[in-house]
Amino acid sequence: MTQPTAGAIPVTPAQRERYDRVVAAAEVLFAGGEEAVQMKDLAQVAGLSVATLYRYFPSKDYVLLAVSLARYQEAARKVFARIPLGDSVRERVTDHLMREFRAQQRTQDLTVALTRPMNETSRSYSAILEAIEHLHLQIVRHVAAAGGSLSEQQEKLLPVVIDIFNAASLHWQAGDFSVSEAQAQIEVGCRLLELPDEVVDSALERAAPDMRFG
């Protein structure tokens, strides 16, 4: 099976301006759900030809991934500009992920649209998928460390906590969890960061030899 081709990378200021215009237009259009949005509609709203749109965004999935990356980039600019408050790693990470989940609730249709290609593309467009996942982890790591450092065990557990957060969000989007049930799952996941080092080490030793974290 042929893998999808990634979009062209904007190089000049004019290209970047057109790229950003598409992302901004897409965020507005997909806020009403993705079902009725066609690429020709997006091109029209962004003021581009369909051919130019496809040059940078080869599919609707790629547009959605670009919107996700742009949103995390904006979140990173805000988060990295300050030292998070909180008395413990768990408290800081819990507060941040709860804020992220509340933001998802405010734009549920957009959240569903943006989440789908993250989970249904079978690692198509791997470069942008990995960029999104890496940036999300870096944001949570910055919040967790609060200007200090994390233990080796906490570093290994952060991706696990993010996976639990993502799973809880998916169950909420599907209607399997209520908001409070999803929040409870997120809170329980964050409590892993309080486990003693020896407990984490023991669990990792029992894990499959090919298990990877981070």
C-alpha positions in Angstrom: 0.0 0.0 0.0 1.4 3.4 -1.0 2.0 5.8 1.9 0.4 9.2 1.6 2.8 12.0 0.6 3.3 14.8 3.2 2.6 18.3 2.2 5.2 20.7 0.9 7.0 22.7 3.6 6.5 26.5 3.4 9.8 28.3 2.9 9.1 31.9 2.0 7.2 34.4 4.2 4.4 34.4 1.5 4.2 30.6 1.6 4.1 30.6 5.4 1.4 33.2 5.4 -0.8 31.1 3.0 -0.1 28.0 5.1 -1.1 29.7 8.4 -4.2 31.2 6.7 -5.3 27.6 5.8 -4.8 26.4 9.3 -6.7 29.3 10.8 -9.6 28.8 8.4 -9.6 25.1 9.1 -9.8 25.6 12.8 -13.0 27.7 12.3 -14.6 25.4 9.8 -13.9 22.2 11.7 -15.3 23.7 14.9 -18.7 22.8 13.4 -17.6 19.2 12.8 -15.7 17.7 9.9 -18.5 15.9 8.1 -19.6 18.7 5.9 -16.2 20.3 5.3 -14.7 19.7 1.9 -11.3 20.7 0.7 -12.8 23.0 -1.9 -14.7 24.8 0.9 -11.4 25.3 2.9 -9.6 26.6 -0.2 -12.4 29.1 -0.8 -12.4 30.4 2.8 -8.6 30.6 2.9 -8.6 32.5 -0.5 -6.5 29.9 -2.3 -6.9 27.7 -5.3 -7.6 24.1 -4.7 -4.3 23.1 -6.4 -2.3 25.4 -4.0 -4.2 24.0 -1.0 -3.3 20.4 -2.0 0.3 21.3 -2.5 0.7 22.0 1.2 -2.2 19.8 2.5 -2.6 16.6 0.6 -5.7 15.5 2.4 -8.3 16.5 5.0 -6.5 14.4 7.6 -3.3 16.3 7.0 -5.1 19.6 7.5 -6.5 18.3 10.8 -3.0 17.2 11.9 -1.6 20.6 10.9 -4.3 22.3 13.1 -3.4 20.1 16.0 0.3 20.9 15.7 -0.4 24.6 15.5 -2.6 24.5 18.6 0.2 22.6 20.5 2.8 25.1 19.3 0.6 28.0 20.6 0.1 26.2 23.9 3.9 25.6 24.1 4.6 29.3 23.6 2.4 30.1 26.6 3.5 27.3 28.8 7.2 27.6 28.2 7.0 31.3 29.1 6.3 30.7 32.7 7.2 28.4 35.6 4.1 26.3 36.5 2.8 26.6 40.1 2.1 23.6 42.3 3.7 21.7 45.2 4.3 18.4 43.5 4.8 16.9 40.1 1.5 15.1 40.3 -0.4 18.3 41.2 1.2 20.3 38.4 0.6 17.6 35.8 -3.0 17.0 37.0 -3.8 20.7 36.9 -2.4 21.0 33.3 -4.1 18.0 31.9 -7.4 18.9 33.5 -7.1 22.4 31.9 -6.4 20.7 28.6 -9.5 18.4 29.0 -11.7 21.4 29.8 -10.5 23.1 26.6 -11.5 20.0 24.7 -15.0 20.2 26.2 -15.4 23.8 25.1 -14.9 22.8 21.5 -16.1 19.2 21.4 -16.8 19.0 17.7 -13.3 20.3 16.9 -11.7 18.0 19.5 -13.4 15.0 17.8 -12.3 16.1 14.4 -8.7 16.7 15.5 -8.4 13.4 17.4 -9.6 11.1 14.7 -6.6 11.3 12.4 -4.3 10.9 15.4 -5.8 7.4 15.9 -7.0 6.3 12.5 -4.2 7.0 10.1 -2.0 4.0 10.9 1.0 6.2 11.3 0.5 7.8 7.9 2.1 11.2 7.8 4.4 10.0 10.5 6.6 13.1 10.7 3.8 15.4 11.7 2.2 12.8 14.0 5.6 12.4 15.8 6.0 16.2 16.0 2.6 16.5 17.7 3.3 13.7 20.2 6.8 15.1 20.9 5.5 18.6 21.5 2.7 17.4 23.8 5.2 15.4 25.9 7.6 18.4 26.1 4.8 20.6 27.3 3.8 18.2 30.0 7.5 17.6 31.0 8.0 21.4 31.4 4.9 21.6 33.6 6.0 18.6 35.6 9.6 19.8 36.2 8.6 23.4 37.0 12.1 24.7 36.3 13.7 21.8 38.1 14.4 18.2 37.1 12.5 14.9 37.1 13.6 11.5 38.3 14.4 8.9 35.8 11.2 7.1 36.8 9.1 10.2 36.4 10.5 10.7 32.9 9.5 7.1 32.0 6.0 7.6 33.5 5.1 10.8 31.8 4.3 9.1 28.4 2.2 6.6 30.3 0.2 9.4 32.0 -0.3 11.1 28.6 -1.6 7.8 27.2 -4.1 7.5 30.0 -5.2 11.1 29.4 -5.6 10.4 25.7 -7.6 7.2 26.4 -9.9 9.0 28.8 -10.5 11.7 26.3 -11.3 9.2 23.6 -13.8 7.4 25.8 -15.5 10.7 26.6 -15.7 11.7 22.9 -17.2 8.3 22.2 -19.8 8.7 24.9 -18.4 5.8 26.9 -17.4 8.1 29.8 -19.1 11.1 31.3 -17.0 14.2 32.0 -16.6 13.2 35.6 -15.6 9.7 34.7 -12.9 10.9 32.3 -11.6 13.4 34.9 -11.4 10.5 37.4 -9.4 8.5 35.0 -7.0 11.4 34.3 -6.6 12.0 38.1 -5.8 8.3 38.8 -3.3 8.3 35.9 -1.5 11.3 37.3 -1.2 9.5 40.7 1.3 7.2 39.1 3.8 10.0 39.4 3.7 9.6 43.1 4.7 5.9 43.1 8.0 5.2 44.9 11.0 4.7 42.6 11.4 1.1 43.7 7.8 0.3 42.7 8.3 1.8 39.3 11.7 0.0 38.9 10.1 -3.3 39.9 7.2 -2.9 37.4 9.6 -2.0 34.6 11.7 -5.1 35.3 8.7 -7.3 34.9 7.7 -5.6 31.7 8.3 -7.2 28.3 11.9 -6.9 27.2 10.9 -4.8 24.1 8.7 -2.4 26.1 9.6 1.3 25.4 8.8 4.5 27.2 9.2 8.0 25.8 
